Amino acid sequence: MGGVHDSGLALSLILAGGGSLLLVGLAAAAFVQRRSRSYLLVTLALATLLLRTLAGTLTMNGVLDATLHHTAEHALDVALVGFLLVAVYTARSDRARATGAGERR
């Protein structure tokens, strides 16, 4: 690798890292305000995007080999989806409990 390819990859990682950091910061601020499990789970889901950028950066710098990078990114994808599914389920369950929906009489 060299030249333009490395520059483009580095720029992509910088932009992805900055965007991910901003999203995680906003999600963390929302979590601090709301203090709910679903907000925490969304924050964790967005943090996986930041971890993906970290994995890419480590791979680009030769710290992480390509196979481990590939495995880590797929594992982080699974974690992201899992966090979001549980966040949606938790939010719906909390809402149902708050409104009394689903209670047997």
N, C-alpha and C positions, 0 to 999 in steps of 0.2 A: 504494500500500500504506500501511497505517498501523495504529496501535493494536494490537488484539488479535492480528491476523495476524503482525505483526512480532515481538510478544512471544512468541508461540507458536513461531515459527521460530527466534528467538534461543535460547529455552529448549531446543528440540530440538537445535540445533547445539551448545549447551553440554553437554548430556547425551551426545550422540553423540561429541563430542570427548573428554570425560572417560572415557567407556567405551572408546573406541578407544585412548586414551593408556594406560590401565590394561592392556588386552590386549597392546599392543605392548611395554610394559614387562615383563610376565610372559613373553611370548614371547622377548624379548631375554635375560632372565635364564636361561630354559631353554636358549637357544642358547649362552650363555656356559658353562653347565655341561656341555652335551653336545658342543658344537663339531662339529656335523654339518651337512652341506649341507641336509638336509631341514628341520632346525630353522631354519636361516637363511632358507630359502625360505618357511616358514610365517610367520616374523617379517616378511618383506617383504610377504607377502600381507595380513597384518593391518595393516601400515603403509599400504596403499592405502586402508583404511577411514578412517584419520586424514587422508589427503590428500583424500578425498572431502569430509570435514567442512571442511577448509580451503577447498576450492573453493566450497562452499556459503556459507561465511563471507565470502569475497571477493566473491561474487555479491551477497549481501545488502547489503554495504557499497558496492556500485557499482564495485568494482575490476575485476571480471570480467563481461563481458556474458553474457547468457543462452545464446547459441549456443555460445560457448566453454565455458561451464559444462557444458552438455549433452554436448558432445563429450568434455570432460575426464572426466566421470563415466563415460561408456561406455568410454573408453580404460582407466580405472582398473578397471572391472569385468573387462575382458579381461585386464589384468595380474594381477588377483587370481586369476582362474581359471587362468591360465597358471602362476603361482607354485605354486598348490596341486597342479595336475596333475604338474608336474615334481617337487614335494616327494614325492608319493606314489610316482612312478616311481623316484626316487632312493632312497627308503627301502626299497622292494621289492628294488631292484638291490643295495643294500648288504647287506641281509639275506641274499639269495641268495648273494652272494660270501662272507659270513661263515660261512654254514652249508655251503657247498660245493654247494648245490643247482644243478642245471643244468650241472655240469661233465661233460665227456665223459671216458669211461674207455677 
